[in-house]
C-alpha cells in the first residue's frame, strides 16, 4: 500500500512541494491529499497586483482545479484543517472529515497584519465596509468591485505590497494616498537614497501622494469609510482603506500541536519540524536557522529539498542567498544581499540620478560584491547578480561595475551567465531551465515563459529571458543545456 502524504496549504509553497514530489516519481510512493483554505487551484500570489491593475485573473493560476485530478492528487479546496493529532497521525478539517497521514507538510503561509487602529472593526472578525487586507484572490476581487464606485483611497503601508496596491487602484482612476510609518518606502529592500528616488518616481509619474513618518490613528466612517486620521493631527479624506502593514506567519496549527514556534515553526535542515519527523514545514510559516523567508525563490529551494527528502534522497537546506527582482508600480527594482555597509572596511559605491528615477548602490567586502540595490536602470543586473552569486572578484576600477564603458568589460551576455544563475526570481527559473525548454521545442520567448513560468510574475526578467532564448537557439553559439561556451563569448 502507498503511504499517505497530506499537504496543508495550497498556496505557492504547498503547490510547489506537490509538483516537486510528482516530478520525482512520488506518485508511486504516495497517495497525495491537499487541503486549501481558498476555493481555488494554486495561483501566483505575486500576480494579485496585476489582477488589481486590470489584468485577466485567469493568467495567475499555476495549477487550475482540473490539474489535481489529472495528476492523481486529491484536493479539498475551500476546506481548512483545524487540528492535528500527532499521536494518531491524523488531521481534522472544518467540514468534519479526518485524514490519516504518514507524512504531513504544513504550508499555511501568512496572513495580513492589521495594526491597532480605532474604527477599523465592526466586531472581532468583521472589518467595516471599505477596509480591506490585500492577501488573497478574494481580497483582490472585493477591492476591484468596491473601487468601481469610489474616487479615493488610503493604503496603509509603503512596502512592496502597499505600493502595488496603490498602483493598482490608480489604474482604476482613484486618488491614492500611501501612509508609511517609517521614513523610507520599501524599507525591507531599499536604503534611504534609493527609497527617496523611488518616491519621486511614484509621485511624479504615477501620481501617488506619499506620507512617510506618519501612522494612521483611526478610521473615520459613517457606515463606511470616509477618511483616515493620522497620528500627530491631520485627516486624509478617503472612501476606502487598504491595509498592507506587513504579514504574520500562520502558525496556529503548529502552536496547538505542540510544535516549537518562535517567529514561525522551527525546522531542521531537512525542513522537518524539530519536534516531529513526520511533520515538515515550508514557506512563510517555516523558520530555518533563525530565518523566515517571504520571497518566492527561497520557498522554491525549500520545496525542492523537502521533495528530495520525502522521496528518499539525502538532501539538506542550508538557507538562501536572496536576490529580489521586482517591478514596483512599473519601476524596476533589484536588491540583493546587504542594503548598506555593516563594517568599517565595507566599501559603498553609489550613483544617483533622481530626475531620471535612477539609483544604484553597491556594497563591497574583501573585493567581492555582498550587496546591491538598483532602482530604475537595471541594465547591469545580470552582471551584478552573477558577481554576487558566484562571489567573483571585482574590477579595481569600481565604476566599471556601473558603467561598462568606463573599462574594457561589457555587460554580461547570455553566453556568459552560469547555467545555475537564477533568471526569474518570482518562479525560481534558472538559465539552464530556460535552455532545457528551448531544447524541448519551446523556440520562442513566449513559449519558454509558458513552459517554465519565467516572466509570469513581476515581469522584470522578460528581456533577459528573451536574450537567453535567442542565444540558446543559435547552434553556432551554444548548446541547449549550456554545456558549451559561446563562440567568442
C-alpha positions as CSV (number, residue, x, y, z in Angstrom):
1,X,0.0,0.0,0.0
2,X,1.1,3.5,-0.7
3,X,2.0,5.9,2.1
4,X,-0.3,8.9,2.8
5,X,1.2,12.4,2.1
6,X,-1.0,15.2,3.3
7,X,-0.2,18.8,2.5
8,X,-2.0,21.6,4.5
9,X,-1.9,24.7,2.4
10,X,-2.5,25.1,-1.4
11,X,-0.6,28.3,-1.8
12,X,2.7,28.8,-3.8
13,X,4.8,26.8,-1.3
14,X,2.4,23.9,-0.8
15,X,1.7,23.7,-4.6
16,X,5.4,23.6,-5.4
17,X,6.0,20.8,-2.9
18,X,3.4,18.7,-4.7
19,X,4.8,19.5,-8.1
20,X,8.3,18.6,-7.0
21,X,7.2,15.3,-5.3
22,X,5.4,14.3,-8.5
23,X,8.4,15.2,-10.7
24,X,10.5,12.8,-8.6
25,X,8.1,9.9,-9.1
26,X,6.4,10.5,-5.8
27,X,3.0,9.3,-7.1
28,X,4.4,5.7,-7.0
29,X,5.1,6.1,-3.3
30,X,2.3,8.3,-2.0
31,X,-1.4,9.0,-2.2
32,X,-1.3,12.8,-2.0
33,X,-4.1,14.8,-0.4
34,X,-4.1,18.6,-0.3
35,X,-6.2,20.9,1.8
36,X,-6.6,24.6,0.7
37,X,-8.5,27.2,2.6
38,X,-9.3,29.0,-0.6
39,X,-11.8,27.5,-3.1
40,X,-9.4,27.7,-6.0
41,X,-6.5,25.9,-7.5
42,X,-2.9,27.0,-6.8
43,X,-2.3,30.6,-8.0
44,X,0.6,33.0,-8.2
45,X,0.0,35.4,-5.3
46,X,2.6,37.8,-6.8
47,X,0.3,38.4,-9.7
48,X,-2.6,39.7,-7.5
49,X,-1.4,43.2,-8.0
50,X,-1.6,42.6,-11.8
51,X,-5.2,41.5,-11.3
52,X,-5.9,44.6,-9.3
53,X,-4.5,46.7,-12.0
54,X,-6.9,45.2,-14.5
55,X,-5.3,42.0,-16.0
56,X,-7.2,38.8,-16.6
57,X,-7.5,36.7,-13.4
58,X,-7.1,33.5,-15.4
59,X,-3.4,34.4,-16.0
60,X,-2.5,33.9,-12.4
61,X,-3.4,30.2,-12.0
62,X,-0.4,27.9,-11.7
63,X,-2.4,24.7,-11.3
64,X,-6.2,25.0,-12.0
65,X,-8.6,22.7,-10.3
66,X,-8.7,20.1,-13.0
67,X,-4.9,19.7,-12.8
68,X,-5.2,18.0,-9.4
69,X,-7.4,15.2,-10.6
70,X,-5.3,14.7,-13.8
71,X,-2.2,14.4,-11.5
72,X,-3.8,11.9,-9.1
73,X,-4.0,14.5,-6.3
74,X,-7.0,14.7,-4.0
75,X,-7.7,18.4,-3.5
76,X,-10.1,19.7,-0.8
77,X,-10.5,23.3,-2.0
78,X,-12.1,25.7,0.4
79,X,-11.6,23.3,3.4
80,X,-9.5,24.4,6.4
81,X,-7.6,22.0,8.6
82,X,-8.3,22.9,12.2
83,X,-6.5,20.3,14.3
84,X,-3.6,17.8,14.1
85,X,-3.5,14.7,16.3
86,X,0.2,13.8,16.3
87,X,-0.3,10.6,18.3
88,X,-2.7,9.1,15.8
89,X,-1.2,10.9,12.8
90,X,-4.5,12.4,11.6
91,X,-5.6,15.9,10.5
92,X,-9.1,17.1,11.2
93,X,-10.9,19.6,8.8
94,X,-13.6,22.1,9.4
95,X,-16.0,20.1,7.2
96,X,-15.8,17.2,9.7
97,X,-13.5,14.8,7.8
98,X,-10.4,13.2,9.3
99,X,-7.5,12.1,7.2
100,X,-4.6,9.9,8.3
101,X,-1.0,10.7,7.2
102,X,2.4,9.1,7.1
103,X,4.0,12.4,6.1
104,X,2.4,15.8,6.8
105,X,3.5,19.1,5.2
106,X,2.5,22.4,6.7
107,X,2.5,25.2,4.1
108,X,0.0,27.5,5.7
109,X,1.7,30.7,4.6
110,X,1.0,34.0,6.3
111,X,-1.9,36.5,6.8
112,X,-2.4,40.2,6.7
113,X,-1.3,42.0,9.9
114,X,-3.9,44.7,10.9
115,X,-2.2,47.2,13.2
116,X,-4.3,48.7,16.1
117,X,-6.5,51.4,14.7
118,X,-9.7,52.9,16.1
119,X,-12.7,52.4,13.9
120,X,-11.4,49.5,11.8
121,X,-13.6,46.7,13.0
122,X,-17.4,46.2,13.2
123,X,-16.7,43.2,15.6
124,X,-13.9,40.8,16.4
125,X,-13.9,39.3,12.9
126,X,-15.5,41.9,10.6
127,X,-13.9,44.9,9.0
128,X,-16.0,48.0,8.5
129,X,-17.2,48.4,4.8
130,X,-14.4,49.9,2.7
131,X,-11.5,48.4,4.7
132,X,-9.5,45.6,3.0
133,X,-6.5,43.4,3.5
134,X,-4.6,42.5,0.4
135,X,-3.5,38.9,0.6
136,X,-5.9,36.7,-1.3
137,X,-7.7,36.5,-4.6
138,X,-11.0,37.2,-2.8
139,X,-9.4,40.3,-1.2
140,X,-8.4,41.5,-4.7
141,X,-11.8,40.9,-6.3
142,X,-13.6,42.6,-3.4
143,X,-11.3,45.6,-3.8
144,X,-11.9,45.9,-7.5
145,X,-15.7,45.7,-7.0
146,X,-15.6,48.3,-4.2
147,X,-13.3,50.7,-6.1
148,X,-15.6,50.9,-9.2
149,X,-17.8,53.4,-7.4
150,X,-15.2,55.2,-5.4
151,X,-12.8,58.1,-6.1
152,X,-10.2,58.0,-3.3
153,X,-8.2,55.6,-1.2
154,X,-5.6,55.3,1.5
155,X,-3.1,52.5,1.5
156,X,-1.6,51.8,4.9
157,X,2.0,50.6,4.5
158,X,4.6,51.6,2.0
159,X,6.2,48.3,1.4
160,X,6.1,46.3,-1.9
161,X,2.6,45.1,-1.4
162,X,1.3,48.6,-0.4
163,X,2.9,50.3,-3.5
164,X,1.5,47.6,-5.8
165,X,-2.0,48.1,-4.2
166,X,-1.7,51.8,-4.6
167,X,-0.6,51.5,-8.3
168,X,-3.5,49.1,-9.0
169,X,-6.0,51.4,-7.5
170,X,-4.6,54.3,-9.6
171,X,-5.3,52.3,-12.7
172,X,-9.0,52.4,-11.7
173,X,-8.8,56.2,-11.5
174,X,-8.7,56.6,-7.7
175,X,-6.8,59.4,-6.0
176,X,-4.4,57.3,-3.8
177,X,-2.5,58.3,-0.6
178,X,0.2,56.0,0.8
179,X,0.9,56.3,4.5
180,X,4.2,54.8,5.7
181,X,5.1,54.8,9.3
182,X,8.9,54.7,8.7
183,X,10.9,57.3,6.7
184,X,11.7,55.0,3.8
185,X,9.5,53.3,1.2
186,X,10.1,49.6,0.8
187,X,12.4,49.7,3.8
188,X,12.9,45.9,3.7
189,X,14.6,46.2,0.4
190,X,15.8,49.9,-0.1
191,X,18.1,52.2,1.8
192,X,17.2,55.9,2.3
193,X,18.6,57.3,-1.0
194,X,17.0,54.5,-3.1
195,X,13.7,54.9,-1.3
196,X,13.8,58.7,-2.0
197,X,14.4,58.1,-5.7
198,X,11.5,55.6,-5.9
199,X,9.2,58.0,-4.0
200,X,10.0,60.7,-6.6
201,X,9.1,58.5,-9.5
202,X,5.8,57.3,-7.8
203,X,4.7,60.9,-7.0
204,X,5.6,62.4,-10.4
205,X,4.9,59.6,-12.9
206,X,2.2,57.6,-11.1
207,X,0.5,60.4,-9.2
208,X,0.6,58.9,-5.7
209,X,0.5,61.0,-2.6
210,X,3.2,59.6,-0.2
211,X,3.2,60.4,3.5
212,X,6.3,59.0,5.3
213,X,6.9,59.1,9.0
214,X,3.2,59.2,9.7
215,X,0.9,56.5,11.1
216,X,-2.9,56.1,10.9
217,X,-4.5,56.6,14.3
218,X,-8.1,55.9,13.4
219,X,-10.5,55.3,10.5
220,X,-13.4,57.8,10.2
221,X,-16.7,56.3,9.0
222,X,-20.4,56.8,8.7
223,X,-21.4,53.3,8.0
224,X,-18.4,53.0,5.5
225,X,-15.0,54.7,5.3
226,X,-14.9,58.4,4.9
227,X,-11.3,59.2,5.9
228,X,-8.2,58.3,7.9
229,X,-7.0,60.3,10.9
230,X,-3.2,60.5,11.3
231,X,-1.2,60.5,14.5
232,X,0.0,64.0,15.3
233,X,-3.0,65.5,13.6
234,X,-4.5,65.8,10.2
235,X,-7.0,63.8,8.2
236,X,-7.0,62.3,4.7
237,X,-10.4,62.1,3.1
238,X,-10.9,58.7,1.5
239,X,-13.6,56.2,0.6
240,X,-11.6,53.0,1.0
241,X,-8.6,51.8,3.0
242,X,-6.2,49.0,2.1
243,X,-4.1,47.7,4.9
244,X,-0.6,46.3,3.8
245,X,1.3,46.9,7.1
246,X,3.0,43.5,7.0
247,X,2.1,39.9,7.4
248,X,2.3,37.3,10.2
249,X,3.1,33.6,9.7
250,X,0.1,31.3,10.1
251,X,1.4,29.1,13.0
252,X,-1.8,28.3,14.8
253,X,-1.7,24.7,13.9
254,X,1.9,24.4,15.0
255,X,1.2,26.0,18.3
256,X,-1.9,23.9,19.0
257,X,0.0,20.8,18.1
258,X,2.9,21.4,20.5
259,X,5.5,22.2,17.8
260,X,8.3,24.6,18.6
261,X,7.3,28.0,17.4
262,X,9.4,31.2,17.6
263,X,8.9,33.6,14.8
264,X,7.5,30.7,12.8
265,X,7.5,26.9,13.1
266,X,11.1,25.8,13.7
267,X,12.5,23.3,11.2
268,X,15.8,21.4,10.7
269,X,18.0,21.3,7.6
270,X,15.6,18.7,6.0
271,X,12.6,21.0,6.5
272,X,11.2,18.8,9.2
273,X,9.8,20.1,12.4
274,X,12.4,19.8,15.2
275,X,9.8,18.1,17.3
276,X,8.2,15.5,14.9
277,X,10.0,14.0,11.9
278,X,6.6,13.1,10.4
279,X,5.8,16.8,10.1
280,X,7.6,19.1,7.6
281,X,7.1,22.8,7.1
282,X,7.8,25.0,4.1
283,X,7.3,28.6,3.1
284,X,6.4,31.7,5.2
285,X,5.3,29.6,8.2
286,X,8.8,27.9,8.5
287,X,11.7,29.2,10.5
288,X,15.1,27.8,9.4
289,X,18.3,28.7,11.3
290,X,16.5,31.7,12.6
291,X,15.3,33.0,9.2
292,X,11.8,33.3,7.9
293,X,11.7,33.9,4.2
294,X,8.9,35.8,2.5
295,X,10.3,35.7,-1.1
296,X,9.4,33.1,-3.7
297,X,12.9,31.9,-4.6
298,X,13.7,30.5,-1.1
299,X,10.3,28.8,-1.0
300,X,11.2,27.0,-4.2
301,X,14.5,25.9,-2.8
302,X,12.9,24.6,0.4
303,X,10.2,22.8,-1.7
304,X,12.9,21.1,-3.8
305,X,14.8,19.9,-0.7
306,X,11.7,18.7,1.0
307,X,10.6,16.8,-2.1
308,X,14.0,15.1,-2.2
309,X,13.7,14.1,1.5
310,X,10.1,12.8,1.0
311,X,11.1,10.7,-2.0
312,X,14.1,9.2,-0.2
313,X,17.0,11.3,-1.3
314,X,19.7,12.7,1.1
315,X,19.2,16.5,0.8
316,X,19.7,19.4,3.1
317,X,18.7,23.0,3.0
318,X,21.4,25.4,4.2
319,X,19.5,28.7,3.7
320,X,19.1,31.1,0.7
321,X,21.1,34.0,-0.7
322,X,18.3,36.2,-1.8
323,X,18.1,38.3,-5.0
324,X,14.9,40.2,-5.3
325,X,13.9,41.5,-8.8
326,X,10.7,43.4,-8.8
327,X,8.7,45.8,-10.9
328,X,7.1,48.2,-8.4
329,X,4.3,50.2,-9.9
330,X,6.1,50.0,-13.2
331,X,9.5,50.8,-11.8
332,X,12.3,48.1,-11.9
333,X,13.8,47.4,-8.5
334,X,16.5,44.9,-7.7
335,X,18.0,44.2,-4.3
336,X,20.5,41.5,-3.2
337,X,22.4,41.0,0.0
338,X,23.3,43.9,2.2
339,X,21.5,47.2,1.8
340,X,24.4,49.2,3.2
341,X,27.9,48.8,4.8
342,X,28.0,46.9,8.1
343,X,31.7,47.2,8.9
344,X,34.4,49.9,8.7
345,X,36.1,48.0,5.8
346,X,33.0,47.7,3.6
347,X,33.1,49.9,0.5
348,X,30.0,51.7,-0.7
349,X,29.7,52.7,-4.3
350,X,26.7,54.8,-5.2
351,X,25.3,56.6,-8.2
352,X,22.0,58.5,-8.1
353,X,20.1,60.5,-10.7
354,X,16.7,61.4,-9.1
355,X,15.5,63.3,-12.1
356,X,15.5,60.2,-14.2
357,X,14.5,58.0,-11.3
358,X,17.8,56.1,-11.3
359,X,19.7,54.9,-8.2
360,X,22.4,52.3,-7.7
361,X,24.3,51.4,-4.6
362,X,26.9,48.6,-4.2
363,X,28.4,47.1,-1.0
364,X,31.8,45.5,-1.5
365,X,33.7,43.5,1.1
366,X,37.0,41.7,0.6
367,X,36.8,42.6,-3.1
368,X,33.5,40.8,-3.5
369,X,30.0,42.1,-4.0
370,X,27.9,41.5,-0.9
371,X,25.1,43.8,-1.6
372,X,23.4,45.8,-4.4
373,X,20.4,48.0,-4.8
374,X,19.2,49.2,-8.2
375,X,16.2,51.4,-8.9
376,X,15.1,52.4,-12.4
377,X,18.1,51.5,-14.6
378,X,18.7,47.7,-14.1
379,X,20.8,47.1,-17.3
380,X,23.7,45.7,-15.1
381,X,21.5,43.4,-13.0
382,X,22.6,40.2,-14.8
383,X,26.3,41.0,-14.4
384,X,25.9,42.1,-10.7
385,X,23.8,39.0,-9.9
386,X,26.5,36.8,-11.3
387,X,29.1,38.6,-9.3
388,X,27.0,38.3,-6.2
389,X,26.0,34.6,-6.6
390,X,29.5,33.3,-7.6
391,X,31.5,35.7,-5.4
392,X,33.5,36.8,-8.3
393,X,36.5,39.2,-7.9
394,X,35.6,42.7,-8.9
395,X,37.5,45.2,-11.2
396,X,39.8,47.6,-9.4
397,X,38.0,50.5,-11.1
398,X,34.7,50.1,-9.3
399,X,33.0,52.4,-11.9
400,X,33.2,49.6,-14.4
401,X,30.5,47.8,-12.3
402,X,28.0,50.5,-13.0
403,X,29.3,51.9,-16.3
404,X,30.8,49.2,-18.5
405,X,32.1,51.8,-20.9
406,X,34.4,53.0,-18.1
407,X,36.6,50.0,-18.7
408,X,37.1,47.1,-21.1
409,X,34.4,44.6,-19.8
410,X,31.0,44.9,-21.3
411,X,27.7,43.9,-19.6
412,X,27.4,40.2,-19.2
413,X,25.9,38.4,-22.1
414,X,23.5,35.4,-22.2
415,X,26.5,33.2,-23.0
416,X,28.5,34.5,-20.0
417,X,25.8,33.6,-17.5
418,X,26.4,30.5,-15.4
419,X,23.8,27.8,-16.0
420,X,22.7,28.0,-12.4
421,X,22.1,31.7,-12.5
422,X,18.5,32.4,-11.4
423,X,16.9,34.5,-14.1
424,X,13.4,34.6,-12.8
425,X,13.2,35.0,-9.0
426,X,9.4,35.0,-9.0
427,X,9.2,31.5,-10.3
428,X,12.7,30.3,-9.4
429,X,13.8,29.6,-13.1
430,X,17.5,29.3,-13.9
431,X,19.3,29.9,-17.2
432,X,19.7,26.1,-17.5
433,X,15.9,25.5,-17.2
434,X,15.3,28.1,-20.0
435,X,17.8,26.4,-22.2
436,X,16.2,23.0,-21.4
437,X,12.9,24.4,-22.5
438,X,14.4,25.6,-25.8
439,X,15.9,22.1,-26.3
440,X,12.4,20.6,-25.7
441,X,11.0,22.6,-28.5
442,X,9.9,26.0,-27.0
443,X,11.6,28.1,-29.6
444,X,10.2,31.5,-28.7
445,X,10.5,33.6,-25.6
446,X,6.7,33.4,-25.1
447,X,6.9,29.6,-25.5
448,X,9.6,29.4,-22.9
449,X,7.7,31.6,-20.5
450,X,4.7,29.3,-20.8
451,X,6.8,26.2,-20.3
452,X,8.8,27.4,-17.3
453,X,6.7,30.3,-15.8
454,X,9.7,32.6,-16.2
455,X,8.4,36.2,-16.6
456,X,5.0,35.3,-15.3
457,X,5.5,37.2,-12.0
458,X,6.6,40.8,-11.9
459,X,7.9,40.6,-15.5
460,X,11.2,42.3,-14.8
461,X,13.2,39.4,-16.3
462,X,11.4,39.2,-19.7
463,X,14.1,40.9,-21.7
464,X,16.8,38.6,-20.2
465,X,14.7,35.5,-20.9
466,X,14.4,36.7,-24.5
467,X,18.2,37.1,-24.8
468,X,18.8,33.6,-23.4
469,X,16.3,32.0,-25.7
470,X,17.9,33.7,-28.7
471,X,21.3,32.6,-27.6
472,X,20.3,29.0,-26.8
473,X,18.5,28.6,-30.1
474,X,21.6,29.6,-32.1
475,X,23.6,26.5,-32.9
476,X,26.7,28.4,-33.7
477,X,26.8,30.0,-30.3
478,X,25.7,27.4,-27.7
479,X,24.0,24.1,-26.9
480,X,20.6,23.9,-25.3
481,X,21.9,22.6,-22.0
482,X,24.5,25.3,-21.6
483,X,27.3,22.8,-21.7
484,X,29.3,24.7,-24.3
485,X,30.8,28.2,-24.1
486,X,29.6,30.6,-26.7
487,X,31.9,31.1,-29.6
488,X,33.7,34.3,-29.0
489,X,31.7,34.7,-25.7
